[in-house]
Amino acid sequence: MIAKDVRLRWPDSLAEGADGSIYVTASHIQDMAQFHEQGSTQKGQWELFWIASPHARA
């Protein structure tokens, strides 16, 4: 496991930056109206998470 966060519930894709950092997008598909009788529970369209490389120089 490289990251754990309650906001990171449905990660869609990830990419590695030139410095080794990881970028993860989460579109919150699970919050869309078709999954909830009361309608959408989305608070935003998507989020971008940044995970610093453990090998990055300070």
C-alpha positions as CSV (number, residue, x, y, z in Angstrom):
1,M,0.0,0.0,0.0
2,I,1.4,3.4,-0.9
3,A,-1.6,5.6,0.2
4,K,-4.6,5.4,2.5
5,D,-7.1,8.2,2.7
6,V,-10.9,8.1,3.3
7,R,-11.3,10.4,0.2
8,L,-9.6,8.0,-2.1
9,R,-12.5,5.6,-2.5
10,W,-12.6,5.0,-6.3
11,P,-9.2,5.7,-7.8
12,D,-9.5,5.9,-11.6
13,S,-6.0,6.3,-12.9
14,L,-2.5,7.0,-11.8
15,A,0.6,8.5,-13.3
16,E,4.2,8.8,-12.2
17,G,5.8,12.2,-12.3
18,A,9.4,12.8,-13.4
19,D,10.5,13.0,-9.7
20,G,8.9,9.7,-8.9
21,S,5.8,11.2,-7.3
22,I,2.5,9.5,-7.9
23,Y,-0.7,11.3,-9.1
24,V,-4.1,9.6,-8.7
25,T,-7.5,10.8,-10.0
26,A,-10.8,9.9,-8.4
27,S,-14.0,10.6,-10.2
28,H,-16.4,9.5,-7.4
29,I,-18.3,7.3,-9.7
30,Q,-19.8,5.5,-6.7
31,D,-21.6,8.8,-5.7
32,M,-23.5,9.2,-9.0
33,A,-27.3,9.3,-9.0
34,Q,-27.8,5.8,-10.6
35,F,-26.2,4.2,-7.5
36,H,-28.4,6.0,-4.9
37,E,-32.2,6.1,-4.6
38,Q,-32.1,9.7,-3.2
39,G,-30.0,10.9,-6.1
40,S,-26.4,12.0,-6.5
41,T,-24.3,12.3,-3.4
42,Q,-21.4,13.9,-5.3
43,K,-19.8,17.0,-3.7
44,G,-17.5,17.6,-6.6
45,Q,-16.7,16.2,-10.0
46,W,-13.3,14.7,-9.3
47,E,-10.2,15.0,-7.2
48,L,-6.5,14.8,-7.8
49,F,-4.2,13.2,-5.2
50,W,-0.5,13.7,-5.0
51,I,1.8,11.2,-3.3
52,A,5.3,12.3,-2.8
53,S,8.1,10.0,-3.9
54,P,9.9,8.4,-0.9
55,H,13.0,8.8,-3.0
56,A,12.6,12.6,-3.7
57,R,15.4,14.8,-2.5
58,A,14.5,17.4,0.1
